[in-house]
Amino acid sequence: MDIGIGLPNTLRGPGAALPEWARRAEERGFAALATIDRIVYPNYDSLTALAVAAGATSRIRLLTDILLAPAYPPVWLAKASASLDAMSGGRLTLGLGVGGRPDDYAAMDRRYERRGRLMDETLDLLHRSWAGESVTGDAHPVGPAPAAGNRIPILIGGTSDAAVDRTVKYAEGWTAGGGSPDQVAGMVGTVRRAWRDAGRDGEPRFAAMVYFGLGDDEASRSALTHYYSFLGDQVAGAVAGSAVRSVEAVRESVRRFAEVGVTELLFYPSIAAVDQVDRLADAVF
């Protein structure tokens, strides 16, 4: 199982430290750098953060996990993602989902109640654009070709039947937006069956996420409670309580997610200090 680490793009104050965080993650052997997406919050933009990370590194993979695809203009997303993938040497994977915050859609002037249909339209346009088709009716495609020539790997988030269908039709695999290993296991089985039934070759990728914070429990809980405050005190407190905050808990997460078939486990920081990269590396490698 590959182990990735999140960039602290949702945490307050680490902007200037993002390149050092990325370099340290690559040096310590993490497989990927990942971002969490949101619009109506003072986080750093996902693709911008990954572009900064790409410029500071040369090998580590880049992953949006997840990007709220239907909230963005699809032509812009096709161009921006292809640009980042081409300039990073093909290191980008797009984890995409619909999200669940109406305010994010309102801020982008996109209709929240149509987010499922917008997701399908966006996925179709992305693939056509990356393949070099004109998606605007003009003579030229809107963006450069991705590094692989005609596509960027996609992971689909969500647990609905529609999310499973999108995974099989458009993606290289599925990503969990949270949940315990036991909860993730059910979706791993569901996606695998759908994959086989659709005649897809090989095995799908499976990603899962865990929040971590090592060395300062209070700061870790505070950051997660603030970020998830829109869900109410009870749910925000539960998310904050689910983070792993010891070496033993980190290692147990790795063991349990591997057992249920996860192929990529991503640890997202709840503390912005760059030493979190080394603390996590010491625990998992």
QUINORLIN-V50699 format. One line per field, one symbol per residue. ss: DSSP state (~ for helix, > for strand, _ for the rest). phi: phi as a letter, one per 20 degrees, with the letter a starting at -180 (. if undefined). A space follows every 50 residues. Layout:
ss=???
phi=???
//
This chain:
ss=_>>>>>________~~~~~~~~~~~~~____>>>>__________~~~~~ ~~~~~~____>>>>>>>>~~~__~~~~~~~~~~~~~~____>>>>>>___ _~~~~~~____~~~~~~~~~~~~~~~~~~~____________________ __>>>>>___~~~~~~~~~~__>>>_____~~~~~~~~~~~~~~~~~___ ____>>>>>>>>____~~~~~~~~~~~_~~~_~~~~~~~~~~_>__~~~~ ~~~~~~~~~____>>>>>>_____~~~~~~~~~~_
phi=.fddcffefdefnegfegffgffffffenfebdccddadeaeeegfffff fffffecccffcbebcefgfedgffffffffffffffemneeceecbemb dgfffffelcegfdfffffffffffgfffffnffddnefcfebffggeob adgcdddodfgfffffgfeddercceepofgfffgffgfffffffffemf fmdffcdbccecbdobfffffffffffdffenfffgfffffefecbgfff fffgfffffeofdbdddefdceffffffgfgfedd
//
